[in-house]
Each structure stands twice: as C-alpha cells, then as structure tokens.
C-alpha cells in the first residue's frame, strides 16, 4: 500500500514536531514504505511540517579514503554538489533549490529553512566534523530518526568529541575544492564510533524523558531533544567511558582501536576465527 504526502503530514503532526522547529534528520526511506513521490514527497511534507520559520538539517556526508590517497581515490573531488552515501532523502535535499550545504569537505551537512545559511556557512574545513550538531544541541533542536535500523540520534558523536576520547587507526581524508578554487587534501580530524553500540543509550534517553517513540508511515521512529540526549551521553560516558562500545568480541573498532579499549588482539582473532568456522559449517549444513 502506497503512502501519500497527506498521510506523512498527519504522522509528522502526531509525532509532535512543532512549527518553527530546528530538526535534525536521520531517515530510512525504505522503512517508511512505498512513498508516493519518493524522497521528494517526504521532503515536501517535512518542510511543510516545520513551516517557513523552521529548519531541516540532514547528514549528507562524503566517503573518505586512506591517506596517502591512491591515484584512483585522488580523483574523487568533494564539492558542494557531491552526492552523499547517507541515503535518498539526503540526496533529495542536496538537489533542492532552497538547500544550503556546509563547507566542510567530508562531514557535509545540508539544510533548508530559516537557519540554513547561518548553520551551514559556519561549518568549514577548520570546524570539527560534528560542530553543526553540537550547535544544534545548544539551540534545543529536535532529532527525528526514522527506522529501527537507523543508527543514532545525532549527538553521540558530539559527546565522544567533547569527552576527548582518542581513536587509533588508519589516517583518512579526501581531496576537495577549496573556496579559492584549488584542490586540496583534507585529513579527518575527528573520531568515529561503532554504530552498533549507540542504541545502548536509547533506554537512558527514554528514562530521562528526552525520547518519544512515534510512527512515520510503516516505520518506528524516535523523536528526541538533542540537548537532553547530549546531557545523558556526557553523564554516562563520564561514569563509563566504554559504554558506547558494542558487545561484539570480534569488533576491532571497539575492542582495540580506542586509547581506552581493553580488548586483546589474540582474543579478537580467536573469536573471529570461531565465527568464520561457524559460518562455514552452517553453509555446509544448508547444502
């Protein structure tokens, strides 16, 4: 059954998104269902929901590569028009005539609405990757994450940066077109994080009253207060710095790559070998 714009508008209204909202988006269009008009129809519904005084912001990030860049990767030049890996709605927003994209070479956000220029033009190659989300949290913005598989509520990376955690690993970057027109190489200067650990915060947000489960089309979604979720994360990470790590013993990112990781390389390899053996046995049994 197709889902129309009017149904989306009703769901967004029921979710409690007010006119004039500053709203960060993380969206799985597939989770919503078959939307008549696709991502453009969803975008129109979101714009109508927040109104002319509101602002929509979405992650529209660009893939980075190991440094030094290979000859092939060096050809990928990041510009304001570059498509994003972040999904159909992100790319629909990039193409929208009223959108503004941040100047950051890799962590490019895209915004539409009253505060779009202010938020995006202040996010430059000199900024931290998640500075936009930090500022939005300070402004009591809301986050709408649509789809059970959609990771995060927009503030966990901010908390990780504020805590000063350091991640080891391969240096990454990307070539980008600078404001002077020249092509330069940008090196990633922020920490990532394993998204499989981020959902562990959800019960804490809910308990603190900063999260509400809603329904958008066929998708389960969460509406959160970004200042509230950031406060919860900061408090929890001060008490338990490794809380955002996932529970997978084969995850090198969580087990080994942070300065406060307490995993063991031999154990990670052993668990990984066990998983490989189990998968092979399962394939043989299927045959």
Secondary structure by P-SEA (a helix, b strand, c coil): ccccaaaaaaaaaaaccccccbbbbbbcccccccccccaaaaaaaaaaaacccbbbbbbbbbbbbccccccccccccccccccccccaaaaaaaacccbbbbccccbbbbbbccaaaaaaaacccccccaaaaaaaaaabbbbbbccccccccccaaaaaaaaccccccccbbbbbbccccbbbbbccccccccccccccaaaaaaaaccbbbbbcccbbbbbbcaaaaaaaaaaaaaacccccccccccccccccccccccccaaaaaaaaaaaaaaaaaaaaaac
